[in-house]
Amino acid sequence: MGISYDQFSRWQELAAVPEEIFERQMQDKTHVPTMAGLIRAAAEPWYPGDQRDRN
């Protein structure tokens, strides 16, 4: 197919991001979502009411 192992792995990580986190990041008007940011947001612990910067 012509994609690298690294790219394939990143796409798998992106596909594993829970829908709730994906939607929250996509609706956040304070930044432009990136693949790395979405994956990082899913990997970090998050608690309701957490006001940390989620970029």
C-alpha positions as CSV (number, residue, x, y, z in Angstrom):
1,M,0.0,0.0,0.0
2,G,3.0,2.3,0.3
3,I,2.7,3.4,3.9
4,S,5.5,3.1,6.5
5,Y,5.3,1.0,9.6
6,D,5.6,4.2,11.7
7,Q,2.6,5.8,9.9
8,F,0.6,2.7,10.2
9,S,1.3,2.6,14.0
10,R,0.3,6.3,14.4
11,W,-3.0,5.6,12.6
12,Q,-3.6,2.7,14.9
13,E,-3.0,4.9,17.9
14,L,-5.3,7.6,16.5
15,A,-8.0,5.0,15.9
16,A,-7.8,3.9,19.6
17,V,-8.5,7.4,20.9
18,P,-11.9,7.2,22.7
19,E,-14.7,9.0,20.9
20,E,-15.4,11.2,24.0
21,I,-11.8,12.5,24.0
22,F,-11.7,12.9,20.2
23,E,-14.9,14.9,20.1
24,R,-13.8,17.1,23.0
25,Q,-10.5,17.9,21.3
26,M,-12.2,18.6,17.9
27,Q,-14.7,21.0,19.5
28,D,-12.1,22.9,21.5
29,K,-11.9,26.3,19.8
30,T,-8.7,27.4,21.6
31,H,-6.4,25.3,19.4
32,V,-6.1,23.3,16.2
33,P,-6.2,19.6,16.9
34,T,-3.3,17.5,15.7
35,M,-2.7,13.8,15.5
36,A,0.0,13.9,18.2
37,G,-2.3,16.1,20.4
38,L,-5.2,13.7,20.1
39,I,-3.0,10.7,20.9
40,R,-1.4,12.5,23.8
41,A,-4.8,13.6,25.2
42,A,-5.9,10.0,25.2
43,A,-2.7,8.7,26.9
44,E,-2.8,11.3,29.7
45,P,-5.0,10.7,32.8
46,W,-8.0,13.0,32.7
47,Y,-10.6,13.6,35.4
48,P,-13.9,15.5,35.1
49,G,-13.4,19.1,36.0
50,D,-9.6,18.9,35.2
51,Q,-8.7,22.4,34.0
52,R,-5.2,21.5,32.7
53,D,-4.3,22.6,29.2
54,R,-5.3,19.7,27.0
55,N,-3.4,20.8,23.8
